[in-house]
Amino acid sequence: MSSPLVSERYFFGRNELVQQLLRKASVLHQNIGVFGLRKTGKTSVIFAIKRMLESQSILSEYFDCQNPGIQGARWWQVLGNISTKLQESVKNTFNKKIDIIGRYSPDTAGTAFSADIQTLLKTANLNHISILMDEIEWITPQISGLLGRHWDDDFIPFWQTIRATHQETQGKLTFLVAGVNPLCVQRSHFGILPNPIFQLAIPHYLESFSTMAVREMVRTIGRYAGLKFDESTYDYLQRTYGGH
């Protein structure tokens, strides 16, 4: 009930959305935004997309921006952490050890990150790398909180680097951002500086389950306990709880 779903067994009601987003990421090489209220299944959707990307041999990594290691770090340190984690994934998934630059500073992070991504793509013979960044509001200017106050300044160079790498790799590096607040992709400027990912990741909003999706979910889960439900149950659950 309280944790994101990490397998297909209990994943219901979002398959059409996941397929739509998967096509945008894997086929069209577009960037994605997924937003919705808390406890509506955003992270479960991200994990579903991650599973499907990996089934297509696309390297993907999940990052929780609420983690103090990301929220409290500076922009160049987060880029270095992303690069290192992708390197480890290549080693674990494809059994290939690839040397990357691994030395990030405010002066070198932009070129180092792009070089590392291109090295991983070429040496591991990858067609696509996807970065999945959840709880994005924790590194978004003006709403990041006390620990993330420096993102008022760090947001622009961080996303300038990722956007530039996306373009330099001809879309072979893409990103997904998810959270409650879509400010990071809706605001055209932060201060006097243009937002690098404004309209680069079109936001998708999670809607309530349909009655049919509620019916499928309740019947499937109830079957494990030998329970049967009256048909009126599904309309009631959808009306009362939005089906989730």
C-alpha positions as CSV (number, residue, x, y, z in Angstrom):
1,M,0.0,0.0,0.0
2,S,2.7,2.5,0.9
3,S,5.6,1.5,-1.4
4,P,5.9,1.8,-5.2
5,L,5.2,-1.3,-7.3
6,V,8.4,-2.9,-8.6
7,S,6.8,-5.8,-10.5
8,E,3.9,-6.4,-12.9
9,R,1.8,-8.5,-10.6
10,Y,-0.1,-5.7,-8.9
11,F,0.3,-3.0,-11.5
12,F,-3.1,-1.9,-12.8
13,G,-4.8,0.9,-14.7
14,R,-1.8,2.7,-16.2
15,N,-0.8,0.3,-19.0
16,E,-2.0,2.6,-21.8
17,L,-0.1,5.5,-20.3
18,V,3.0,3.5,-19.8
19,Q,2.9,2.3,-23.5
20,Q,2.4,5.8,-24.7
21,L,5.3,7.2,-22.6
22,L,7.5,4.2,-23.6
23,R,7.0,4.9,-27.3
24,K,8.0,8.6,-26.7
25,A,11.1,7.6,-24.9
26,S,12.4,4.6,-26.8
27,V,11.1,5.2,-30.3
28,L,10.9,9.0,-30.6
29,H,13.7,9.7,-28.2
30,Q,11.6,12.4,-26.5
31,N,11.9,13.6,-22.9
32,I,9.0,13.0,-20.5
33,G,7.3,14.6,-17.6
34,V,4.9,12.6,-15.3
35,F,3.0,14.6,-12.6
36,G,0.2,13.9,-10.1
37,L,-0.9,14.0,-6.5
38,R,1.0,12.0,-4.0
39,K,0.1,8.3,-3.7
40,T,-1.4,8.2,-7.2
41,G,1.2,5.9,-8.5
42,K,3.8,8.1,-10.2
43,T,6.8,6.1,-9.0
44,S,5.1,2.8,-9.9
45,V,4.6,4.2,-13.5
46,I,8.3,5.1,-13.6
47,F,9.4,1.6,-12.5
48,A,7.0,0.1,-15.1
49,I,8.7,2.3,-17.8
50,K,12.1,1.3,-16.5
51,R,11.3,-2.4,-16.7
52,M,10.1,-2.0,-20.3
53,L,13.1,0.1,-21.3
54,E,15.4,-2.6,-19.9
55,S,13.5,-5.3,-21.8
56,Q,14.6,-3.4,-25.0
57,S,18.2,-3.3,-23.8
58,I,18.0,0.4,-23.1
59,L,20.2,1.5,-20.1
60,S,18.0,3.3,-17.6
61,E,18.7,4.5,-14.1
62,Y,16.3,5.8,-11.4
63,F,17.2,8.7,-9.1
64,D,15.1,10.0,-6.2
65,C,15.8,13.7,-5.9
66,Q,14.5,13.7,-2.3
67,N,17.6,11.8,-1.4
68,P,19.9,14.2,0.5
69,G,22.8,12.8,-1.6
70,I,21.1,14.5,-4.6
71,Q,19.1,17.3,-3.0
72,G,22.0,18.5,-0.9
73,A,24.7,18.0,-3.5
74,R,25.9,20.7,-6.0
75,W,24.9,20.4,-9.7
76,W,28.3,19.1,-10.8
77,Q,28.4,16.5,-8.1
78,V,25.0,15.2,-9.1
79,L,26.1,14.9,-12.7
80,G,29.2,13.0,-11.5
81,N,27.0,10.7,-9.5
82,I,24.7,10.0,-12.5
83,S,27.7,9.2,-14.7
84,T,29.2,6.9,-12.1
85,K,25.9,5.0,-11.5
86,L,25.5,4.6,-15.3
87,Q,29.0,3.2,-15.5
88,E,28.2,0.7,-12.7
89,S,25.0,-0.3,-14.5
90,V,26.9,-1.0,-17.7
91,K,29.3,-3.2,-15.7
92,N,26.5,-5.1,-13.9
93,T,24.1,-5.4,-16.9
94,F,26.4,-5.9,-19.8
95,N,29.5,-7.2,-18.0
96,K,31.6,-4.4,-19.5
97,K,34.1,-2.2,-17.5
98,I,34.3,1.2,-19.0
99,D,36.6,3.9,-17.8
100,I,35.0,7.4,-17.7
101,I,36.4,10.7,-16.7
102,G,34.9,10.7,-13.3
103,R,36.4,14.0,-12.2
104,Y,33.7,16.7,-12.0
105,S,34.1,20.4,-11.0
106,P,32.1,23.5,-11.8
107,D,34.5,24.2,-14.7
108,T,34.7,20.7,-16.2
109,A,31.3,19.1,-15.4
110,G,29.6,20.2,-18.6
111,T,32.2,18.7,-21.0
112,A,33.0,15.7,-18.7
113,F,29.3,14.6,-18.5
114,S,28.9,14.8,-22.3
115,A,32.1,12.9,-22.9
116,D,31.2,10.2,-20.3
117,I,27.8,9.6,-21.9
118,Q,29.2,9.4,-25.4
119,T,31.9,7.0,-24.1
120,L,29.3,4.7,-22.5
121,L,27.1,4.8,-25.6
122,K,30.0,3.9,-27.9
123,T,32.0,1.5,-25.8
124,A,29.0,-0.5,-24.5
125,N,27.3,-0.3,-28.0
126,L,24.2,1.2,-26.5
127,N,21.5,2.9,-28.6
128,H,19.9,4.8,-25.8
129,I,20.4,5.9,-22.2
130,S,17.5,7.1,-20.1
131,I,17.7,9.0,-16.8
132,L,14.6,8.8,-14.6
133,M,14.4,11.6,-12.0
134,D,11.6,11.3,-9.4
135,E,10.5,13.9,-6.8
136,I,11.9,16.6,-9.1
137,E,10.5,19.4,-7.0
138,W,13.2,18.8,-4.4
139,I,15.8,20.2,-6.9
140,T,13.5,22.8,-8.5
141,P,14.1,26.5,-7.8
142,Q,11.9,28.3,-5.3
143,I,10.2,25.1,-4.0
144,S,13.3,22.9,-3.2
145,G,13.3,23.6,0.6
146,L,16.0,24.6,2.9
147,L,18.5,21.8,2.1
148,G,18.1,22.4,-1.6
149,R,18.2,26.2,-1.6
150,H,21.3,26.1,-3.8
151,W,19.2,24.7,-6.6
152,D,17.9,28.2,-7.2
153,D,21.4,28.7,-8.8
154,D,22.3,25.1,-9.7
155,F,19.1,24.2,-11.6
156,I,20.1,26.1,-14.8
157,P,23.7,24.7,-15.3
158,F,22.5,21.2,-14.3
159,W,19.8,21.0,-17.0
160,Q,21.8,23.0,-19.5
161,T,24.4,20.2,-19.4
162,I,21.7,17.4,-19.8
163,R,20.0,19.3,-22.6
164,A,23.2,19.8,-24.4
165,T,24.2,16.2,-24.1
166,H,20.7,15.2,-25.3
167,Q,21.3,17.2,-28.4
168,E,25.0,16.2,-28.9
169,T,24.0,12.5,-28.8
170,Q,21.2,13.1,-31.2
171,G,18.6,12.1,-28.6
172,K,20.4,9.0,-27.4
173,L,20.3,10.4,-23.9
174,T,16.8,11.2,-22.7
175,F,15.3,12.0,-19.3
176,L,12.1,11.6,-17.4
177,V,11.1,14.0,-14.6
178,A,8.3,13.2,-12.2
179,G,6.8,14.8,-9.1
180,V,3.8,16.6,-7.7
181,N,4.7,20.1,-9.0
182,P,5.4,20.6,-12.8
183,L,7.1,24.0,-12.3
184,C,10.4,22.7,-13.6
185,V,9.0,22.2,-17.1
186,Q,6.3,24.9,-17.1
187,R,8.2,28.0,-16.1
188,S,9.9,29.6,-19.1
189,H,12.5,31.5,-16.9
190,F,14.0,31.3,-13.5
191,G,15.0,34.8,-12.7
192,I,16.3,36.4,-15.8
193,L,17.7,33.1,-17.2
194,P,15.7,30.9,-19.6
195,N,14.7,27.5,-18.3
196,P,16.7,24.9,-20.3
197,I,13.9,22.2,-20.1
198,F,10.9,24.5,-20.7
199,Q,8.7,22.6,-23.1
200,L,11.5,20.0,-23.6
201,A,9.6,17.5,-21.5
202,I,5.8,17.8,-22.1
203,P,4.1,17.0,-18.8
204,H,1.6,14.1,-18.5
205,Y,-0.8,14.1,-15.6
206,L,-2.0,10.9,-13.8
207,E,-5.8,10.6,-13.9
208,S,-8.1,8.6,-11.7
209,F,-8.6,5.0,-12.6
210,S,-11.7,4.1,-14.7
211,T,-14.3,1.9,-13.2
212,M,-13.1,-0.9,-15.5
213,A,-9.6,-0.6,-14.2
214,V,-10.8,-0.6,-10.6
215,R,-12.9,-3.7,-11.4
216,E,-9.8,-5.5,-12.8
217,M,-7.7,-4.6,-9.9
218,V,-10.2,-5.5,-7.1
219,R,-11.2,-8.7,-8.7
220,T,-7.6,-9.8,-9.3
221,I,-6.4,-9.0,-5.8
222,G,-9.6,-10.4,-4.2
223,R,-9.1,-13.7,-6.1
224,Y,-6.0,-14.3,-4.1
225,A,-8.1,-14.3,-0.9
226,G,-11.0,-16.2,-2.4
227,L,-13.2,-13.1,-2.4
228,K,-16.0,-12.1,-4.8
229,F,-17.4,-8.6,-5.0
230,D,-20.8,-7.2,-6.0
231,E,-20.7,-5.2,-9.2
232,S,-21.8,-2.0,-7.4
233,T,-18.5,-2.2,-5.4
234,Y,-16.4,-0.9,-8.3
235,D,-18.4,2.2,-8.9
236,Y,-18.4,3.0,-5.2
237,L,-14.6,2.6,-5.0
238,Q,-14.1,4.7,-8.1
239,R,-16.4,7.5,-6.8
240,T,-15.0,7.5,-3.3
241,Y,-11.3,7.0,-3.8
242,G,-10.6,7.9,-7.4
243,G,-10.0,4.2,-8.0
244,H,-6.5,4.1,-6.5
